[in-house]
Amino acid sequence: MYDPHGAPGISGCRLCCNVARGRFPACGGAFVSGLYAREALPTELGYVKGSVDEFIHRVEDRSSLLMMTGHDVENGQLVEFFEFRHLTFQEFLAARAMVEGWHPGRKENDTLVSVLEPHFEEERWREVIPLAAVLGGKATEAQARPETIRAALDALVRLSDYYGENTFVPMLVRGHYGLDFQAASVSQFFTTQSPANDLRGVIALESVVWWQAIEEDTVAAYSSAAEGFLTMLEQSERLASCKGAMGITRFCSKLSRLRETTNIESFVKLLRKARVKLQQMIFAEQPQEQFVACQAIGTTGECRVLTVPLEPEAYSQIFHLWRRASSGSVRWAAGWCMIQQPVLPREVTHYESSVPSSKMKNLLVEYEQLDFWQEKPLALVCAWYAHAQSNGEITKRSRKLMQEVPQTANESSRRALRELLKHLGEDVE
């Protein structure tokens, strides 16, 4: 209900507060005079006879988009005030207010980053900040300084854990600032962070890789993209191979969701080739390659397209990364990778001597300190492969874990336990 390109009709502070809350008067000369909808959209609105006031009341009567929330004095008149009650509208308007400078306490030297930065870690701002970054690029491109855009994109990369599959991501990746967003993602991904907060930019860069390759949401498009990811994975250049691994990760995640409607077995040959390269990548010295390789190998197991074991040497290396990697992200990814693999017969895997007995002994000594969401189930699978405990003890502990791990908590761990118990000759419901 306001002209995004014109000056606000209400005084600055008043408007910034109201717009950020989606709150505005239904009438009042100052506000109505600021509406230039008929001039901006002459074809659509040139012959509309209704007033702004009538339109607002009609929307209120016919939908829940607008609701009257009270009265206030505006320019000496008592006027009704309305609000957009839906959170999506409020988030958009809050983002718009920050971009346009309609926010409380505005200063002349404010930038989009400086006004958003205090809210980077706030849960209720996680949709507003990406919206503001995109709107800031579109609405203030002429005025925004390059360093402001870079700072906004850097913040967007840092927040990538929160926005996940949000619909604005493909638009951003394919839009005017797509290459800048990719550069920010690459920079943060390859920047060494502290072990407790490392490998930022993974989700953002993975999104860039995926949406650069995917034009439409079809199996044919996925298949074509996967061929490109395999080509990238086979390159010796570091960034290209990491992007290839990330693409395979996202591709396999899609396959997991398509099992019931698509013949995913047709992708076996491609994923076999990919996993050969991924198993080589886990021996890299840098945590970035270790992380993306573990993540991709994990998803090849998760989608259950491949039911062949890892190479014993690769299994040993992933076990080592799970237990001893300096990067916390790599330790998590390695453990997650192992629990995603199908539990196969011992005689097929040849894992019994892959992990030194001393390491298996240390793992079982620490068993009670492991978490039951992922680490304890994984420890039991490893112990079974290595003949490190009796079948009876492994069965007993597996049964106990099946009761402890909630069904909604970690389906991968429960699936591994069910497969393990079947190999132990146990009936599993």
ABEGO torsion letter per residue (X at the ends): XBBAABBBABBAAAAAAAAAAGBBBABEAAAAAABAAAAABAAAAAABABBAAAAAAAAAAABAABBBAEBBBBGGBBBBBBBBABAAAAAAAAAAAAAAGBBBGBBAABBAAAAAAAAAABAAAAAAAAAAAAAAAAAAAAABBAAAAAAAAAAAAAAAAAAEABAAAAAAAABAAAAAAAAAAAAAAABBBBAABBGBGAAAAAAAAAAAABABBBAAAAAAAAAAAAAAAABABAAAAAAAAAAAAAAAAAAAAAAAABBAAAAAAAAAAAAAAAAAAAABABAAAAAAAAAAAAAAAAAGABABBBBAAAAAAAAAAAAABABAAAAAAAAAAAAABBBBBAAAAGAAAABBAAAAAAAAAAAAABBAAAAAAAAAAAAAAAGABBAAAAAAAAAAAAAABBAAABAAAAAAAAAAAAAAGBBBX
